[in-house]
Every structure is written in structure tokens, then in C-alpha cells.
């Protein structure tokens, strides 16, 4: 804390105080009445540090489930998943973690879910592919008279990801009417997109490798299908 300038510390304190005040206002008298007590004793802080230290167990005087949170449960309250509570962070901290968390929550709300088919590991592997292709692939772009040619290359895990994702994406591009093809290279895949009235040359040039890779709305639904074991890995 000492390395923060005092102005920042003061500003943060002011924001925290305002937040606690706002939450207390909103929740006073409601089932979340517990927040009002934060002003009095920093009980949440105490509880949180105990959780972080892995001591388990609740302070003896707390009976949150029945009295304070109206059955919301401590876990939901602390982590705030979809709870919309004002003082609980929603950011998962890591995008693939958040993607998997969202999908798992969707699966868990489906009472007819066939858990014998669910494969979260497959989704995780695909998210690793996405990370490799998005962040680590080398994309050498070359303009043609009537299109763009992109050599997406890499090594090891990056190469595996390129070989799975780029040809699969070409199929998706064709489905949405793009004139695209892929060709195997020793260390990657060559992606060629031909310009059209809908996808003029200037646009293809501007989009480049990643702008073309994000086309179409298939990714999010495919993630859910992969997790359900309904989609062959690409
Ligand atoms: Cu994906």
C-alpha cells in the first residue's frame, strides 16, 4: 500500500466509502441487509481474508444462509456470478477461464443435460488453439490483384492450432458467402480470400489475417456445442 501515492489511496478510499454507502442504501431492509454491517465492522473483509487463507469455516456469529442473505448462499454472494450485486467484481481475470465458466453455468442450468457427453477439456483445447492463432501465429500478408493471400505459420502448439483453425474457418467463410480457400504449408496454412463486391480489396487489406478470422457468428455457439460433445473438434 505504501508504494501508492497518497492521492490515489485517498481517491480509492473515497470510492470505496461511496460504494459501501450506496450498497447500504440499496440493501437496507432487503434480503442483502448484511452489507449495512460492512460499515460497522469490516466483517466482509475479515471473512474474505479468512477464505483467502484457506482457513475454511465461518465466524461463529455468522449464519448467512438463513438470516443475512435470504438463501442466496455465501458462494454466490462472494463471487457474484450473475448476481449483479453492486460491490462484487464480475471480471473473471482470464478470458478463457471466463468463457469456460459461462459455458459451464449454461450447462448446469439445463436439467436435461447429458453429462456423459460433456467435454470441457475439448473446449479448453480449442481455447488454447484460439490463443495460439490469435496471439502467436505469424501472419505474412501479400496483396494480390484481386484479393489477399496470408501465410499463417508457426511451430509446435501454434502450428497445430493453425492447422486446425484456419481450414475450418475457411469452411465458415464460404458458408457466409466469402470466396476463400486454404492450402497446407509445411509450417502452417495459406489462406487466400478473393475480393468481391461485398468484400472489396480495400476491406480485405484492412482486415488482414485476424480481421478475416473473426468473421461470422459461429464461434460462441460452437463453443457451447464443443462443451456438450456435439461438435467435432476443429
Ligand atoms: Cu473459438
Boltz pocket constraint, residues with backbone or C-beta under 6 A from the ligand:
constraints:
  - pocket:
      binder: B
      contacts: [[A, 126], [A, 127], [A, 130], [A, 219], [A, 220], [A, 223]]
      max_distance: 6.0
